[in-house]
Structure formats: structure tokens, C-alpha cells
């Protein structure tokens, strides 16, 4: 860290009230929290359901929950109760962002909708609503889940090959992509607020985000009017851009231009391949991809994957061994880039955005349900008696209160 670097991050001084659960919303607010925003995650009395999504578990927390909920403060509040909603309104006084993924109409039913109350009461608030399909349209208001949206948006249709049929992406790409989209939207709204002084409502839908991620397949279909065929590991527009076997293990070649292809052919001892009419340009190689693949499979077969990829990368030819996650997370480059972080017993992926003056950081591990309930309210003016009354009424849950009840000594 440089001498002028802030330990608090680029979003220090920004307060986010986070009502989201599962993944898209929590992933968004973790990005904001990594960069210094105070994120107060308000969970229902039963908690975010991903707390139970395991194994694996450690110290009572699932890996799934832990992976999207660091650097936050945890309050458990029953918003179905009028007293809980009153607490939320006090927390919103002075907050910059409210983000939620309740089903459309839920906050409106509680008098907490943007148009019917919050916009007038908190004109500077950025209000982000993450939904499955948006509030309107033929699917408007319906619940959305990553795999279902992958199916409905066509994401599964472009994943896999002719033999496998459509496949779900192994990572929840729709939830994660929507979380990133929401984070970008919030930051744009906060930037615009510096000019206008006004907040606004942000409508971020999983369905929209999923379609926006369908590149280049959607662009191809919009140009041709035809659905694309599944190509497995191969790229629909580039060749050679595919997984290939070697003597030791698979590699992936991602050859994007003629210079790289010529360098590959020279390294493999067949420079004349780059001059053949059927392989001279990328369009030629895509048209003749089967013949090209057969030639490369034979040339790559004797090589050791790790040595081969190291040599090719030094020549400027994009190539990488196909590795499992234990290899990746233990890799010296992963460690050098601080893409694995540890805070106490917590281990998580690092902060991918590197900023020189205001770097993000992993400061607080994920915590128990209601871990910060008492502290957050006390800092904002609630007395100890008021907090105790909310706990006694079942409106507020505190990790301290539960521990005391379970172990009176």
C-alpha cells in the first residue's frame, strides 16, 4: 500500500442497506463492501437461506453464504412486522442505497415502495430492485432463479455440444452477472446524483442480464436470423479456439489472429499450414475447422501440456493447461495477485479490482445471523432499553441475545 492509500476504499462513507438474499444481490453488495461501503445486511428472522446451502460448512457458516457475504454487518429484522419496518425507515435516514430482491409488490404492500413513499421521503436514495424478469411484461413479477433463467434466456442452448444437448453453465453466471450489472448501475446512479442531487430507481432483472451476456451468439443470430449450433469448447467465430489433448493433459488454444496462428504452426514444425488456402484466414479456418483440428491433434499429441503452454505463451500464442480449482487456488500467480484472501479462519477469493490509492480489501469475515444487530442500532440512536424491547418482541434478533439464551451462565 502506498503512503497516500486509503485503508477504507473508494466507497468509504457510502452506506448501503441490503435486503437481498441468495446470490445476485449479495454478490453486488459484496463488491461494494470490498471497496469500503458500509453494507448493512438485513436478514429475516430465519436468515438468508444460503446459510444452510451445504455442505461444506465451517463455524456454522456455509461456503456458499461465505463466498458472497464478507465485509458486511449483519442485522436480523422482521420486516413483516410494522415495528420492523419502522426500524428500517430509521436506518434509511442518511443511507445512500437500498437494494432488495423481494418479489415485485412486496415492499409496496408494506408501504416501502419507491413510487408510493420512499422517493418522496428519501429523494437522494438510490433504490435498486433485482428481479427475475422485471416488474412488467408477459413474465413481469414472476420469480426468477439462475438455472431457470439460463434455460429461458437461451444461455443453456449455446452451452454443450451436439451430443450433450443444452447444458447449464457450471457457475451461476446469471446471478453473478446480474450482481455485477447491479453494482455498475448503483455506481452510475451515485455518480449522477453528484450532479442532480437526486436518487432514482434501478430495475435490474436476471433475464435482461442473461441476454446481455449472450455474446457473440446473440449477435450472430441477430445478423443471420438463425439459432446458433452448440460447439462445445470450440468458438463459433474463431479457429483454432478449442480444447486439445496432449501427452499429459488437455490444453486450450485461443488463437485470435493470423500472426498467432503462423507462430503456432512454426513452433509445431509445420509452418506451411499457415499458408494453405484452407487455413490462410480466420474465416478459412472456421470453414475448415474439422480438418484443422485433426491436423493440430496429431501435432500436439507428443507434447507435455505444461511445458508446451509455457513455450507458446512466451511466443505470444494464447494457450493454457486445463486445471482444476485446487491447482488454481494454490498457484503462485494466484497468490501473487492476492486472489485468495484470509481473515482468521475465513478463506475467500480476492478482490479483482486493483486500485492504487484506494484499494479494496477483505476486512471482515462473514458472520452469524444478527451478529451486529445491537451495535448497528446503538450507533444510530437506539437506547439499550429500546433494543431490548425490540428483541423481546421478536422484531430484532441478535447473535448475542441468542447466545445468552442458549448459555445463561
C-alpha positions, 0 to 999 in steps of 0.5 A: 500500500502506498503512503497516500492509500486509503485503508477504507476504499473508494466507497468509504462513507457510502452506506448501503442497506441490503435486503437481498438474499441468495446470490445476485444481490449479495454478490453486488453488495459484496463488491461494494463492501470490498471497496469500503461501503458500509453494507448493512445486511438485513436478514429475516428472522430465519436468515438468508437461506444460503446459510444452510446451502451445504455442505461444506460448512465451517463455524456454522457458516456455509461456503456458499453464504461465505463466498458472497457475504464478507465485509458486511454487518449483519442485522436480523429484522422482521420486516413483516412486522410494522415495528420492523419496518419502522426500524428500517425507515430509521436506518434509511435516514442518511443511507445512500442505497437500498437494494432488495430482491423481494418479489415485485409488490412486496415492499409496496404492500408494506408501504416501502415502495419507491413510487408510493413513499420512499422517493418522496421521503428519501429523494437522494436514495438510490433504490435498486430492485433485482428481479427475475424478469422485471416488474412488467411484461408477459413474465413481469413479477414472476420469480426468477432463479439462475438455472431457470433463467439460463434455460429461458434466456437461451444461455443453456442452448449455446452451452454443450455440444451436439451430443450433450444437448443444452447444458447449464453453465457450471457457475451461476453466471446469471446471478453473478452477472446480474450482481455485477450489472447491479453494482455498475448501475448503483455506481452510475446512479451515485455518480449522477446524483453528484450532479442532480442531487437526486436518487432514482430507481434501478430495475435490474432483472436476471433475464435482461442480464442473461441476454446481455451476456449472450455474446457473440451468439446473440449477435450472430443470430441477430445478423443471420436470423438463425439459432446458433449450433452448440460447439462445445469448447470450440468458438463459433467465430474463431479457429483454432479456439478449442480444447486439445489433448496432449501427452499429459493433459488437455490444453486450450488454444485461443488463437485470435489472429493470423500472426498467432496462428503462423507462430503456432504452426512454426513452433509445431514444425509445420509452418506451411499450414499457415499458408494453405488456402484452407487455413490462410484466414480466420474465416478459412479456418472456421470453414475448415475447422474439422480438418484443422483440428485433426491436423493440430491433434496429431501435432500436439499429441507428443507434447507435455501440456505444461511445458508446451503452454509455457513455450507458446505463451512466451511466443505470444500464442494464447494457450493454457493447461486445463486445471482444476480449482485446487491447482488454481487456488494454490498457484503462485500467480494466484497468490501473487495477485492476492486472489485468495484472501484470509481473515482468521479462519475465513478463506475467500477469493480476492478482490479483482479490482486493483486500485492504487490509492484506494484499494479494496480489501477483505476486512471482515469475515462473514458472520452469524445471523444478527451478529451486529444487530445491537451495535448497528442500532446503538450507533444510530440512536437506539437506547439499550432499553429500546433494543431490548424491547425490540428483541423481546418482541421478536422484531430484532434478533441478535447473535448475542441475545441468542447466545445468552439464551442458549448459555445463561451462565 
